Amino acid sequence: MRDQPARPEPPDLLHVSLTVNGRAVHADIDPRTTLLDLLRERLRLTGTKKGCDHGQCGACTVHVEGRRINACLSLAAMNDGRRVTTIEGLGRPGALHPLQDAFVRHDGYQCGYCTAGQIMSAAALLDEPCGSGDQDVREMMSGNLCRCGAYASIVAAIQEVRGNAQDGRAVPDVRGTAQDGRAVPDVRGEARAVHAHAPGER
């Protein structure tokens, strides 16, 4: 009887502490665990989607310290001590982020698989240097793919929130839409993100 090859020893676990959607999170993880897998498999925050797993589709976009990243390309251990915001922390039913509301009204989604990543990228874009035209937005959102081809509606939703609607449509005042007492700033004209750190339900 041949000797069975020895099973490799499991790697030593690492302890990480993060703040996810305003909540302190502590976990012992395999050093190879990506931030995406920590969010989805350990924390059950499944709004962040696993698409290509190679950083090419943008479905896994989250914010780390206010900046958008592809969670599939970032090890969880690299984000120890940092603030992470997922789609669940951006808004919730009855208290939507202005972008979430705009995506609904403009039909900025079809199957919905890419929508969370699209909205998270768009929310970060509000705080980034970006020209006023639709083509500028398309360029800034080029890392987020929509297999259903809802790009025109996605750009229209983003431009409305930025105050740069290109077709003469009135840009609504989204102040006061929060249903839980939080003040929602007027986002017309000036691009800026609104981060709600309450857990979301999507």
C-alpha positions, 0 to 999 in steps of 0.5 A: 500500500502506497503511503498517502501524501501528507496533507498540507498544513492549513495556514496560520490565521490572521486576526483583522479588525475593520469597520464595515458600514459603521460597525466594528468587525473582528475576524480570524481569517486565512491570509489569502482571504480577499475583502470580497470573500470576507464581506460575502462569506463571513459577514453575509453582505451579499449585495457586493457581487462576485463577477469576474474575480479578476478586477475587470467587471466592477461588480465587487466595487466597495469604498475603503476610506471613501475611495472605490476599490475592487474588493476581489483584488484586495486582501482582507488583511490589507484593510485591517483597521480601515473603514469599508462601506458596501451597498448595504451601508449606502442607503436602505428602503425608505432612506435611499441614497440619491443615486439609488433613487435616481437609478430606480427612476431612470431604470439604470439596471435590468438584471441587477447583478452589476447595479451595486457596483455601479452605484458604489462607483458612481457614489465615489465619482461624486467626490472625484474630479470629473468633467460635466459631460456624459462622455466624462461620466462614461470614462470615469465609469468604464471599470464597471461593466453592464452586460445588459447594456443599460449604460444610457440610463446609468449615465442619466441617473448619475448626471441627474444627481450631479446636476448635469442632466444633458437633455433639459430635464429638471434636476430634482431636489432630493433633500428631505427624502430620508425617512429616519430623520437623517438630513440629506444634502442638496446634491444639485450642482456640486458633486459630493457623496452621501454616506449613510452608515446604517445597515442596508437591505438589498 
